[in-house]
Amino acid sequence: MSINAHRFGPWAVVTGASSGIGREFAHQLADAGINVVLVARRLAALQELGSALARGYGVDYRAVGVDLSDPGMLTPITQATNDIDVGLLVSNAGAALPGPFVGSDLQAQRAILRLNTAAHVGLTHHFGERLVRRGRGGIVLVSALGAKHGVPYLAHTAATKAYVASLGAGLHGELAKHGVHVTVLHPGPTRTPAIAELGLDPDTLPMPPMAPDDCAREALRALERNRTHCIPGRLNRVTTALVPAALTRSMMSRMLARPTQLDTATK
């Protein structure tokens, strides 16, 4: 199912677009004929992606290189989009800081807090106002599977993702009467660089990681139907429904403690 370009176009803003799920969002939106504003730190990667999308799908693009953990991150994004009609925000950018919370770098934890919460707030507030004025459009906020239950060795990161889930659920109820769809995406393990950054081997995970294109496709389908939440992948949905949160925390603790301990031993 292709996303409705009239409701969610003619332009979409996608953060974290240089790789992983964000990159797939950009591809699928361009395939639907929606022009894209690509946002991430790596400007060269965004320009390369934008050129490929323009050639492959005949869409226009704009690339905005910005660190979304910077308190002033909203200014260059608004300057790049003030003259275009944005119908969709995909607020996907985020990062994780694995390891024990006690003894971690507090400044790094605060940077994660800004990236994983404040950036979503700023973007959603700005583009939410624009979407309400136009009377149609959508917002996708990317959280994480199981974050609301807490994740050992990712305690702070999971807490920031739980904030995003709550924010999106509340806004879904507020903005529906204005014709604006809001969906929170809760991806489980996905074949993106994030798995390696956590020190995990995708081939040894309890469940096979999803392909990022499948994850983005299910999210856009849920947005089209104005669902509050989207857990992509049938196995992820079944596991979430049936496995107690305490057991999930225990499994995550064993998985994440080992690479953390190995990393500490090599320093």
Disulfide bonds with the S-S distance in Angstrom:
none
